């Protein structure tokens, strides 16, 4: 994964527990500022070690930490260099999700080694939006739940995100919008 992910985790940890907590993670994972360079792609094992250490410092299990980070990631990305790109991706939840692959293609132009996931809207019926997620990485579904919850926040929507069973062509998530 790329260094911007590491920077996002760092900001979340510092926001929730302070700079000393991040220092603990740096020591336990033997990382430093060089592992936070946004435009560099790092081995997934390093990122997973950072997430594991963050979950311990934040006193969360790894899936809960991933979900929390997914929600945090949306705010982090929109405050940073991807904010303008996110603004062009869509002006409502369904359109934004439908255009995520295009946004990831733009990211891949800047970071050709990046291994981006795929998202598609496979159904939108009334208050439900069915999203298909596919990645070569395993175990990031809690992160996706958090991302989708973060997108609900971004677009001022209230709802729930439910993960469905995995299929050979990805994992489906159902976003159920609350009546407003």
Secondary structure, DSSP 8 states (H G I E B T S, - for coil): -BHHHHHHHHHHHHHHH-HHHHHHHHHHHT--GGGG-TT-B--HHHHHHHHHHHHHHTT--HHHHHHHHHHHHHHHHHHTTTHHHHHHH-SSHHHHHHTHHHHHHHHHHH-TT----EEEEEEEETTEEEEEEE-SSSS-HHHHHHHHHHHHHHTT--EEEEEEEEETTEEEEEEEE---
